[in-house]
Amino acid sequence: MGIENLIVRFDNPSGVYYAGQTVSGVVQFLTTKSYQSDGVFIKYIGRADVHWTETKTTNTGHHGHNRHHGHNRHHGDHTRTETVHYKAHEIYLDQKVCLYSPPGGNLQPYNYSFPFAMQLPLHIPSSFIGSVGKIHYSVKANVHRSGMHMATNVLLPFSVVGIKDLNLFPQLQNSVKMHNNKTFGALFWKSKPLTANLSINKQAFVSGESILVSGVINNESDVRIKECELKLIRHTDYFARGKKRSDKDTVYKCLQPAIEKETKANWTNVPVFIPCLPPSDLDGCHIIKTAYILLIRIVPPGMHFALELTFSITIGTIPFRQNAAPYPQVPGGSGYAPPMSGSGGAGYAPPMPGAGGAGYAPPMPGSGGAGYAPPMPGAGGAGYAPPMPGTGGGGYAPPMPGGGGGGYAPPMPGVGDGGYASPMPGVGGAGYADPSVAPSAPALPAYGDIQPTFGVYRGDSNELPSYDSLFKGSPDDEDRDNEGAKSYQPKYPSFNIPPKE
């Protein structure tokens, strides 16, 4: 086709972005000959898809009957089996932007490079892949050819980390105790009790932390306990056409040793590690919901039932701040309410006027480094805040309609530095901010100098499952025609936070 090496490259090498951050990068390709083109386009894609099937059997009635002694005798009822598809989807990003429109529709031989940038909405859910549903994000670049020719395109997935700030739930920093007991046998052969009194250090965590389990298991019975299982379990609900399908997965498991009869086991801070996982609830998505529990099973041998204790666990993407009291939620609001600047640590920017407590408020530009924004993977440095259109703040700022001085236009071949300026998503005016100015890095979050790393969930086998084994998507699933998207696994933040004594 004369187009070679069409690639999309993110400025952020990890390809992981918190909701509210700016996805930016470049589209590059080489043309080896001149041909007619409608332009170079970038499309931002973000959606949730659910699809499962159920088999339904219906009775279609009968044919033929024989009257015998006043009774009808049926000769062969007929049934029909059909496959019912349950599908649902939600759209979070669906925007196509022209990066370059060649003059006269003639694309000349050249080594092209076009920057792109888009700020993510603040309330979109985290990326997710499950058994019958997924939440996925990507950018798709294509070079249109005029007429009936096929476009050349490439699709590059990226991961979104939704905002699940544990500081909004201060009560979940409290420890929880659970008690349960059971006996073996019945009536005159009933044993003395097996009793468990266990607690966990808190109820909400981020990936990379460990749930610490402490307490006493008192086995007064004459039955030896074979082992103790500690399982972190994820419950996932999928919704489509008024129906719900539920799945349960063990995402982490560890064992504690046997407990002999008529003895006690004392546990002190037994760790249950939390691997890289999507947050609880998947806030912002209405067709996929997640919840986590810690299940502790004290397992006797043979046919005896296990003694079980269950703790509800919340997994977030922003951890509790260290050595600072959590800031309470704004009364009457249901969303993210950052603490005021100077409340401890690196500080947060207050919500913008008119936010009404309805959600996460991005910090105002020029807040002097106090503004909080979710950490950019692998980024350090000082105060990033998603800029408001036309504010002229640091980093990338979409220009105001009709703006003259700030707009950058990729130069057309042989034109010099003039060229055109393609509109930014959601902004009706001219061009880009100067791409020579690198996007400013986010501020360190208020929980200290702990920066997250990003990784994929590998399961108990520590091997990456395949895309097709995790999601049997519908035929119109856009990712399924792209090998890179099919093998893509979303990444989640993990924090190395030392547990409190």
N, C-alpha and C positions, 0 to 999 in steps of 0.2 A: 504493500500500500504506500510505501515511501515514508512511513512513520516508524521510527525506531526508538527503542528504549523509553517508552512511555512509563514514567514512574511517578508515584506520589511519595513525598518524604515529609514526615512531621518534624517540626523544630524540636519537639520533645522526643528524644530517642526511645523512651519507654512506651510511648503511645498510650499513656494513662492520664486521665484528666478528672479532677473533681468537678462536680456540677458547678457551673458558674465561671469556670475558667475558660480561657480562649484556646481553641484548637487552631493551630496555625502551621503552615508549612509551605512547600512549593510543589508545583507540577512541572515536570521537565520532560522534554522529548526532543528528538532530532528529526528533521525532515530532510530527505535526500533529493526531493524533486518538488516542483511547484504543482499544486492542484487546487481545485476549488474547495473551499471549506466554509461552513456556516459559523465556525467559531470553536473556541476551547471553553469547556464548561466544567464546573465542579458541583457536585451534588452532595448535600449533607443528609445522611440517612440515620434515623433512630426510631426503633419500633419494638414492640413486643408481639410475639406470635405464640398462640396456643393451638395445638391440633392433636386430637386423639380420636380413636374409633371404638365403637362398641357394636357388638353383634346383637341384632334384635330379631326374634322369631315371632311371627304373627300367624294366627289361624285364619285361613281364607275361606272357611266353611267346608261343606261337603257336597258331594254329588251322588245321586242315586240312593234310593232307599227302598225297602221291601216291607210292606205291611204284613205282619204276622201276629195273629192273635191280638189285634188291636194295638200293637206297638210298632213304632218305626225302628227299623234296623239300619244303621249307617254302614255304608260300604265305602270306607276310606275317606277320612278327614284329610284335608290338604293344609300344609303349613308352608310358610315362605320365610326364608332367612335373608336378611339384608344387613349391610354394613352401614352404620350411621356415623357420619363425620361430625365432630364437634370442633368448631374453629372460632377463634376470636383474635382480634389484633387491636393494638393501640399505636398511634403515631406520636412520636416526640420530636423528631426532626424530619423535615421533608422540604428541602429548599435547594433550588438549582440556580447557580450564579454564573454569568458569562465572565470569564477571565480575559478573553481576548477575542475581538471580532476583526478579522483581517480586512484591510481596505480593499474594496472591490471584490471581496470574497475570495481573494487569491492568497493562499498560504505559500510563502516563498521558502526555499531551502534555508534552514537556519537551525541553530541549537537554542531552543526556546526554554525559558524558565519563568514561571508565573507564580507569584506569592498568593496565598489565600489565608484568610483568618475569619473565624466566627466564634462569638462568645456563646457558650452553652447556656441553656436555661438553668435556673437555680433549682427547680423542683423535679428534675428528671430522675428516674430510678437508676440504680446500679446495673451494670451489665450482669447477665445471668444466663446459664445454660442448664436446663433440667431435662427430665426424661421426655416430656411432651410439650415443652415450652421454652422460650428463650427471650431475653432482652438483648438486643444487639445494636451496635453503632458502627458506622463506617463513612468514609468519604469515597466518592466515585468520580474519577476524572475521565472525560472523554473528549475526543477531537472529532467533531462532526464533519462529514464530507457532504458536499452538495449533491442533490439529486437522490437517487435510490441507493447510493453506496452505504454500506454499514459503517457505523462509527467505531473508532478504535477507543477502547476504554480499559480502565484498570480500577479495581476496588481495593481499598486498604482499610481493614477494621481497626478500631481503637476501643479502649476500655473506658467506661465512665464509672466513677465512684460517687454514688449518691451521698448526700449529707445526712448522716445519722450521728448527731452530736450527743454523746452520753452525758454531757454537762447539763442537758435539759432534763435529766432524770436523776436528780441527786439522791432520791430515796433508794436507787439501785446500787449505791455504794455500801449499803448495809449488808451485813452477813445474814444468812438464813439458816435456821436449824430445822431438821426433819427427824421424825421418830417413827419407827415401825417395828413390829415384832410378829413372830409366828411360832407355832409348835408343830411337831411332827407326830403322826399317828392320830388315834382317835379313842375316845372313851377311856377305858382303863389303861390303854397303851399310849396315852398322850405323853409326849416328852415335856421336859422343862423348856422354857422359851429361848428362842434365838432373837436377840434384841439389837437394834441398830440405832444409835444416836449420832447423827452426822451433821456437819454444817459446811457451807461454802463461804469463802471470804467476802464475796460480793456477788451481785446478780447481773452485772453488765460488764462486758469486756470488749476489747478489740483483738483482731487477729494478731498472733504473736505472743499474747499473754497466756497464762495458765490459770485455770480454775484450781484453787487450792482447797482440798477436802480434808477436814479434820474431824475427829470424834472417836467413839468407842463402839466396837461390835462385840457384844457379849454372847458367846455361844455356851449357854448352860445346858444345852441338849446333849444327847449321846450320839449325835450325828456329826460326822466330820464335814466341814465346809470345803468343797473342792477348790473353789476359786472365787474371787470377787471381780466382777467386770465393771468398768467405768466407761460409759459410752456417751459421746456427744452426738446427738441425733438431730437431723434437720427434717422438719415436716414442711412439705410444699403442697399448697393448694392451687389448682388450676381451674379457671372458670370460663365457661363458654355456653352460650345458648341456654342459660338458666340452670346449667348443671355444674357440678363440682367433681373434680377428680383429685384424690390425695395420694401423695407418695411419701415414703419415709426412707431416709438414708442415714446410715451410720458414717459420720464424717471423721470421727477419731475414736479409737478404742485403746484402752490399756488395761492391764490385769494387776491384781494384787494377790499375794500368795494365799495358800490354804489356811484355814483356821481349825485347829484341832478341837475335838469335843471337850466341853467343860473348860474352855479357855477364853481369854479375851484378846482382841487385836486393837491396839491403839494406833490411830492414824494421826499424823501431824503434817499438815500441808502436803498431802499427796497430790502431785500435779496432774492435771488433765490439760494437755496443750491444745490451743485453738489454732488450727492451720489457716491458710489464706482462704477466707470465705466471704460470700456476699453478706450484706447486713440483714438483720431481722426486718421483716415486713416488706422490704423492697418498696419503700415509700415512693409514691408517685405512679406506681403501677397498680391497676385495678383488676387485672386478670391473672396475676401470679402473686402469691403471698408466701412468705417463709416464716418459720418460727423454729426455735432451738430449745432443746431440753438436755439436761444431764441426767442420764439414767444409771443408777447404781444397782447392780444385781448381785446379791449374795447367793451363790449357787451351790446347793447341796448335790450329792450324787444321786444317780438312779432316777426314779420317777417323782421325786419330791419337787414341789414348786419352789422357785427362787423367792427370796425376800427382796422386795424392790423399794427404792426411794427415788422420787423424781423431783428435779429442780428446774424451774423455768429460767432460761438464760437469754439475755439480750446481747446481740453482737452489733457494735456500731462501727463507724469509720473515723470518728474523732474521739480520742480517749478522754477520760477524766483528767483535768489539769492536776498537776502534782503540787502539793502544799498550798492549795488555794480552795476556798469554799466554792462549790458550784453556784453559778448565778441562776436564780430562779427564773422560771418562764414569766413572760409578761402576762398579767391578769387579763383574761378574756381572749388571749391569743392562743393559737394552736401550733404555731410554727417556731422558727428559729429566732431566738432573741439574744443576740450577742451581748456580753457584758460591756459596760462602759469602759472607755480608755482609762488606764490607771488603776484598774481593779485587781491588778496583780499580773506578774509575768510580762509578756510582750504586749498585752492589751488587745482589745477589740475595738472596732469602730461601732458606734451606736447605730441602730436602725435608721434608715432615711425617713424623713417626715412623710407621713401619709402611708407608711407601710401597714399600719393598722394591726400589727401583730400577726399578719396572715402568713408570714413565711420568712425565709432567710433573707436578710437585707445585705447587699454588698456594701463594702465600705466606700465612703466618699473619696474621690480622688484628692490627692494632696493632703491626706490626713497626717502627714509627717511621720510615716513609718509605723503608726499605731494601728493601722487598718489590718484586720485579719482577712486572709483568704485561705482556702484549703491549700495544703502544700502541693507544689508542683513536683511530680516525681523526679527525684534526683537534683532538684534545684535548691540552691541556698541563697544567701544574700538577703537583701533588705526589701522592705515593704511593697508587696504587690497588691493592687486592688483593681478589680475589673473596671476599666475606665468608663465613665458615662459618655454617651455620644456628645461630641463637641466640647468636652471639657478641657481638652488639651493637656491631660495629665500624662503621667509616665507611661512608657510602653506604647502599645498599640491603641489608637483612638480613632474610631470611625469618624470621618469628617462630616461636618454639617452640610445639608443640601446647598449646593451652589458654592461650597468653599473653594477658595482659589489657591492658597499657599500650601496647604498640607497634603494635597493629593499626589500620590505617586502613580505613574503609569508605566508599565513595562514598555520599553522603547520598541517600536516596530522596526523590522529590518530596513536599514537605509533611511530611517526617519530622524535618528538622533535621539535627543532626550525628551522630545515632545510626547507624541503618542496619545493614547486614550487612557481613560480612567474608568475601570469597571466598578459598578456600585457594590457597596458592602451589603451583606444580608441585612434586611430590615432597615436600611438607610437609603434614602432616595437621592443622595447627592453624588458627589465626585469622589473618586479614588481612594487609595490607601495612604496610611501614614508611612513615613519614610522607612522602607524595609531595612535600611542600614542601621536603624535603632533596634537592637535586640529586645524581644519582649522582656519586661522586667520580671524578676523572680518574686515568688510569693514570700511574705514575711514568715519567720518561724512562728509556728502556732503557739498558743499561750500555755501549752503543757510543757514548755521548756525547749531544750535543744534536741529533742528526740525527733528525728526525721524518719518517716516510714520508708521501708523498702516495698517492692511490689512483686508479687508472684502469683502463680496459678495454683489452684487446688489439684492435688495429684491423687487423692484418695488413699485408701489403706495400702494399695499396692505400690504407691509412689510412682506410678506410671500414668502418663497422660491418656485419658480415654479419647477415642476418636469422636469427631463431630457427629458422624452418622449414628454411632452407638448411643450418643447422648440425646440426640434430637432427630426424630423421624419427621422432618418438616414437610410442609405441603409443597406440591409441585411448583407453586408460584413464589416460593421462597427465593428472594434475589441472591442470597449468599450461596446457594447450592450450585450455581454455575461458575463459582470462583474457587479455585483450589486453595488459595491463601485464606479465604474466609472459612472454608470448610475445616481447615486444620487449626483455626484460631481458637485459643482458649483465653477467656477474659482474665485480667489480673486484678488483684485486690491488695489494699495496703496491709502491711504487717509492721508492728511496732515492737521494739525491744525495750519494754518498760520493766524495770526491776520491781518486784512485788513489795508492797509495804510490809514492814515487820509487824 
